[in-house]
Amino acid sequence: MSQYHTPVLLEPSVGSLNIRPDGTYVDLTFGGGGHSRRILEALGPDGRLFAFDQDSDTRDNCPDDPRFHYVESNFRFLRGALRLRGVTEVDGILADLGVSSHHFDTVERGFSFRGEAPLDMRMNQRGTRTAATVVNDYPPEELTRLLGDWGEIDTPWKVANCLVRAREAARIATTAQLVAAVRPCTPKKEAAKFLTKLFQALRIEVNGEMEALKMALEQSLKVLRPGGRLAVISYHSLEDRLVKNFLRSGNFAGTVEKDLYGRAEVPFELITRKAVVPDADELERNPRSRSARLRAAAKINCA
């Protein structure tokens, strides 16, 4: 267990990979390294694990293990990064999406609406777009779009208008200033829920999270060997819907194609028929796991 981040659904997710001791595996979201260490425990001396993370803070969590290979990169570059390392096929891929406890607890990164910090929210601190950029420079219609699409806020135009009025008076530079800017349209009885959606929308936009997830899922089909496993833990409906549709159909609309004989043409065999969620013991140990949903599938041999 890592102080950086408590791994969520650890045993169900790693177990769904059905790890071969001599296999090659990928952890797309290394973070605190909890899932990676559990994978390494299941691997033999000839096994390999490639762990991706775009946040340089995670480098300090790397285990001293010759089977472990750290890749400081966004997982949207999955296939290319593996090919650079001489890997064209893997036996399993694990992704634990969302924000780590480290990001929420490191106030100065700006991921939490509790306290005051620069309005940042970058996973990759080398990136140039911050939450302050989005809030202050996006036109009203773009703010409305992302608040509705990524935050699923009921009245995104009202929130966008609040932001525009506030930034006309002074640039919104901190998390506390952002909270103050939207106070006129914040529901009094559900303020925390509303602010969670607002910060989620900005974080997704800043980091291009939905596009990156789509790219990683599509590339997973190209790098998984037949029978290889894909396991994804998501934390909100936007992610879970994409993952569910892709595992069931091979596309993000969830449309199942059929051949001339009416047989479904799908790239995966589902391992989890419905999402696996944390049990009561895990929820008690780690309340932040409450929204986690695990889905897993095995690539079908199409040959």
HELIX and SHEET records of a PDB file:
HELIX    1   1 LEU A   10  GLY A   15  1                                   6    
HELIX    2   2 GLY A   34  ALA A   42  1                                   9    
HELIX    3   3 SER A   56  ASN A   61  5                                   6    
HELIX    4   4 PHE A   75  PHE A   77  5                                   3    
HELIX    5   5 LEU A   78  LEU A   84  1                                   7    
HELIX    6   6 SER A  101  ASP A  105  1                                   5    
HELIX    7   7 VAL A  107  ARG A  109  5                                   3    
HELIX    8   8 ALA A  131  ASP A  137  1                                   7    
HELIX    9   9 PRO A  140  ASP A  149  1                                  10    
HELIX   10  10 PRO A  156  ALA A  169  1                                  14    
HELIX   11  11 THR A  175  ALA A  181  1                                   7    
HELIX   12  12 ARG A  183  CYS A  185  5                                   3    
HELIX   13  13 ALA A  191  ASN A  207  1                                  17    
HELIX   14  14 GLU A  209  VAL A  223  1                                  15    
HELIX   15  15 SER A  237  SER A  249  1                                  13    
HELIX   16  16 ALA A  280  ARG A  285  1                                   6    
HELIX   17  17 PRO A  287  SER A  289  5                                   3    
SHEET    1   A 7 PHE A  68  VAL A  71  0                                        
SHEET    2   A 7 ARG A  48  PHE A  52  1                                        
SHEET    3   A 7 THR A  24  ASP A  27  1                                        
SHEET    4   A 7 VAL A  90  ASP A  96  1                                        
SHEET    5   A 7 LEU A 224  SER A 234  1                                        
SHEET    6   A 7 ARG A 293  LYS A 299 -1                                        
SHEET    7   A 7 PHE A 268  LEU A 270 -1                                        
SHEET    1   B 2 GLU A 257  LYS A 258  0                                        
SHEET    2   B 2 ALA A 264  GLU A 265 -1                                        
END                                                                             
